[in-house]
Every structure is written in structure tokens, then in C-alpha cells.
Amino acid sequence: MNEDINIELDNPKTESNKQEQKEKQKHNQDNKANNEDIIVNESFDDEDEDLFEKIEKKQFESQELLNLKLDSEEISHENEIERLISYDEIKEKLKYNLPHQPEGALKILRDLNGTALLSDEVGLGKTITTGIIIKECIQRGFVKNILILTPPSLVNQWKEELKEKFNLDFNVVENENQWEQKNLNKAIASLDRVKIFDKKKSEFRHKKAHEIPWDLLIVDEAHKLKARSTVRWRFVNKLQKKRFLGLTATPFQNDLIELYNLLHLLKKGHLGTLREFKKKFLKKGNKRHPLNQKELKGKLEEVMVRRTRKLAGIEYKKRVPKIIPVELSDEEYQLYQDMSELLKEQYFSADGSSIDGSLVVYSILPKITSSSKSAIETLSKIANNPKYHHTTREISENIVERYKSIGIDSKMKKLVELVKNIKETQKNPKMLIFTKHPTTLRYIVENFKQFNFNIVEFTGDLNRQEKSERIEQFRRGADVMICTDTGAEGLNFQFCNNIINYDLPWNPMSVEQRIGRLDRIGQERDINVYSFATKDTMEEYVVDLIINKMCCVGLVIGELPIILFNLGLDGNTDKGNNKIEEKLMNSFLNSRNNLNIFSKEVNEISGIIQKEIENYKEEEDFNKKVLDNE
């Protein structure tokens, strides 16, 4: 039963109201044959045809089920929400007052009783709208147990946003035993982590989540629930939920059956049986050709809230890619070649056995290509560690000594030139420099001391107060913030429009998240994305792929993850590595330092992604046709 009772506790009934309610209930019971609006919104088995037939024939196993449904409907109608009682407190912590966010929250609570598909276009701040809904429900006493399921990369961002903007503390669930914690009434978990199904035991590893009665379930990127055959869909279907809020800008991709599957999870029976849906809304059963579009849109509006950027008055600025080529000196280039050779041909354990290549490129390659300082530090550890073969250690030591004797760092020289140029040519210039490694961050700071740059360091080990203070330093006076990826996670810097990738992760989603720190609502200028690429190396091709072909191709923040999901390239492999990053790393190993082979494989990956971007644009048009009548 769907216990969606929307009441205000401070609204006592008079005796006449009670009597009127009893009379209405008796009238409804006497005329139950005429009642056509009984919707059951709970988790059932995969096949629900029999249930729908019972609804149509007014056959229920229990008279009490019908009575309770009628009672809840009467109480709900008498006590409608007319305003958000928590919004005055919330808006003080929101940087931008965007009317579509509280308006969407109010509509979902007032008109849709908290169960809805929030399908605003990408970039309209669905997380904020959701936070408003959560805060309002808690303040009114509607909910106690809340579960948020998100992609792995967004778990911490959700937690931070809810704490910072809504003063809500959520616990992150990572292992199955945590579901038994006392007071686990506000939980966030990665759907990819908790959906794991144990085939031997024929049960979900996180089955305890299904034993908790959730007052409000929220699923971010709900388009990942488009197929009923997936483990994701089945896991969510088994959760006990009174209210279910799904978030996605793309409820389907050229396939209306996907839309049916998603809404079937949200509100069973709303679109009838699958057979009925096909007959009524698909032209000759074709899942790509809608029938009776006006009626379908009406049915969707009963469970969906969707606003476009145009109607909301939100405009995102352009991302302007600027690749900064770094031409190494002959000596630097030879060192680069020798390091590559070391990792691929001479990287052995003390007993002479070779070390797994994938471990090498993931743990070592990013560090030695980040900066000369990081290379020296990493190779020095190898040279002094007896677990490595003496040949590996000797080569590493030789490279370190040669690095120390070089009088110039071409990459650092380019960075200084770039920062000076931005300072001289831009009005109110702010620069956010990203590096993956703290060693490189410190190296940049050391080199910048001799110049008249006002610098702020920003790392992941800062506490909340220190982060706030340094952000204010950057906002009010500093020219440059030098930052690690973990340091800036979940933070927004709309007042800055220059991002400099001193080193570039081979994971496009990490790069997307970097750019996303600046590319937010409130950004008033086009964003310059500067990325260093060492000429005549593997890095040159990877930077071109990730920056020019993926992250700066006219997409709005949040669209790249959808495209990668459609390709099956989002998330991680069984080894825990990002899928595209692993493809690139394997290509690096397989090419054996042959740039022609490597570039060919990178171009193949690029072609696949570009084709999917074209498909996505077509799917976006189809979504607008069905959902927005455009």
C-alpha cells in the first residue's frame, strides 16, 4: 500500500469535519464499484499483470486495503501544502535564488505527494531542488528514513551539499553491515556498490537495505534504471519505499519502453500494463514512434516535473579549449623516453619476475609525467627499495641523477609564461591550477615564489573551516589557486573562468569534474580550459581526446556521464579502474612506445565517442519532442 499521507499536524478537525469525513467514507464504501483511482505503489515481483487486472476488476484480497486507501486520500485532500515552511532557512545558504528550484519542490510535494520523476534539463540544479524537498519533508514530519542512491563519483558531493546548504547529516553506506547501524535514518550509498548480486547465494549482498521501510527513496541518474532486466532495476524494485523521487534529464533514449520501465518503478500501474502501453502509446508497437502524444504527455505530467534551461532563464557559458604544447629539450625528451622504457621493459621485482603492467601505468606513470619533481620523488623511492630488481633500481637512480642536473624545466617555464600572460591580458583574472599530486603542487608553489603571484594552496587535508577561508582568499584577492582533485571535490568557483590542467588525468570524468568546479550556474564568462601536452609523446594524443573530443565539444555539465553510460563506458571495470582510462592505459602498454600504434587506437576510441555524441543529440531532440512538444 502507498501510505502517501500528506498532513499538517497542527490542523485539528472539528466535530462536524469528523462527521463529514465518516459520511464521505461510508458513501465511498457503498459506491466502491465506481472507484477507478486506486494506485498501489510498492515493490512487487517483476510480473505485475495479475495485479493490474485485479485493479481493473476492483478485486482486492482485503477490504481493509481499500478502506485505508480511501482514508488517506480524504486526509490528504483536506491538508494540502500551499507553501514551503523551510525555504526561508534554506535560501540563506544558497548562493543563487533560482525560482524554478523551490517551485519544483513545491509542485512535487503538493501535487505529486513526493513521488515523482524530476526531469529538468541538464544543468538546472536537480540536487538543490531535491535538498529542498528533503528539508521540507523532515521539517513537516513526513519522513524519517531517507535513502539516496547515486553514482560512485557523486556520493561525497551529495553528502557535502546536503550538509553545507541544508544542514543535513547523511551517513555514507559502503558495506552491507552498515545497514544495521542504529539511527541509520539518513543514508547515501553508491547504487553500483550496493546492487551487487551474489549468484551463489541467489541474493543481493546488501539485502538488508530491503528490510528497512524507507519513507523517501531518491535515485540520482535514474535513467540507469531503464531496463527491467538489469541488477540495478531489480535492486531498486525490491526496496520498500513510500515516496520515490527519481532524478534524470533523459528518461529514455529513443526508446519509449525505457520510459515505461522507469515509471513502472516509480508508480506501478500508472501507464497500465506493458501490453496496454504498447497498444495505446506506440505506433504499431514501435518503441521509437509515439502515438497519442497529447494523452501520453498528460499522463507524464501526472508524475513528472520537467523544466528547460530556456524557460528557467539559465544559460551556460562556452568551454574554450586551449592546448598548451610543451616542447622538451633533447635531454628532457630522452629522460621521458628512458622512463617509458623502464616501465615497459625493465620494471622487475627483486626475484627477476616482471611486475603487472597495469599496476605500473596506474601507480607510476601518472606520477612521473606529472612534473619533474614528482618523477624524481617516485623514481628515488624505486631506486632505494630492495623489493625491486637491481637493474630496475640502477636505471631509476640514473634517471634521477640526470634529472637533478638539468638546469631548466620546460613545462614549468610554460606555466609561468601562461600565468603571466593571463594576468596581463585579462580583466580581473582568476586561475585555478589543477594537479593530481601534492608533490607537484608543492613544486609549483616553490617555483612561483620568485614571481609576484598571489597564491592560495588548496589540498584535501584541509578541514571545512580552512577550506572556506582559502576560498575567500581566492575570491577576494589571490590570482591563483593551486589545487589537487581531492581538494576541490564538491566545491564551486563560478567567480573564476580560467582552469589550468598542469597534468591531466586519463579519466575523462575526473577532467569533467575539474571543469565542473567553474562551469556552474552563476558563471558569467566563457571558461578557458588550458591543458598542457608534451609534444611527441602519448600525452599529446590523450589530451586531444579528452579535452577537444570529450570535455569541450559543446556539452553542458552532466551530459558526458550520460553519453559514457550509453556506451557502457561509465564507471569502473572489475579491476576497479575507470573504463576509458583502462582502455588508454592498455593501449599505452600494447603500443610499446610506438606513437603511430597508440595514436591509431586513440583515434578509434575518439570515433566511437563522437558517434555517440551525435546519437545523444538525436535522443535529446526525441526527448524534447515527447516531453516538451518541441
Secondary structure as UniProt FT lines:
FT   TURN            9..10
FT   HELIX           15..30
FT   HELIX           32..34
FT   HELIX           49..56
FT   TURN            57..58
FT   HELIX           63..78
FT   TURN            85..86
FT   HELIX           87..91
FT   TURN            92..93
FT   HELIX           100..110
FT   TURN            113..114
FT   STRAND          116..118
FT   TURN            122..123
FT   HELIX           126..140
FT   STRAND          146..150
FT   HELIX           152..154
FT   HELIX           155..166
FT   STRAND          171..173
FT   HELIX           176..180
FT   TURN            182..183
FT   STRAND          186..190
FT   HELIX           191..194
FT   STRAND          197..198
FT   TURN            199..202
FT   STRAND          203..204
FT   TURN            205..206
FT   HELIX           207..211
FT   STRAND          213..219
FT   HELIX           222..225
FT   TURN            228..229
FT   HELIX           231..238
FT   STRAND          240..247
FT   HELIX           256..266
FT   TURN            268..271
FT   HELIX           274..281
FT   HELIX           283..285
FT   TURN            287..288
FT   HELIX           293..301
FT   TURN            302..303
FT   STRAND          304..305
FT   HELIX           309..312
FT   STRAND          319..326
FT   HELIX           330..345
FT   STRAND          348..349
FT   TURN            350..351
FT   HELIX           357..363
FT   HELIX           365..370
FT   HELIX           372..383
FT   TURN            386..387
FT   HELIX           390..405
FT   HELIX           410..425
FT   STRAND          431..435
FT   HELIX           438..448
FT   TURN            449..452
FT   STRAND          455..458
FT   TURN            460..461
FT   HELIX           464..476
FT   STRAND          480..484
FT   HELIX           485..488
FT   TURN            489..490
FT   TURN            494..495
FT   STRAND          498..501
FT   HELIX           508..516
FT   TURN            517..518
FT   TURN            521..522
FT   STRAND          527..534
FT   TURN            535..536
FT   HELIX           538..543
FT   HELIX           544..551
FT   TURN            557..558
FT   HELIX           559..567
FT   TURN            574..575
FT   HELIX           579..591
FT   TURN            592..593
FT   HELIX           595..623
FT   HELIX           624..628
//
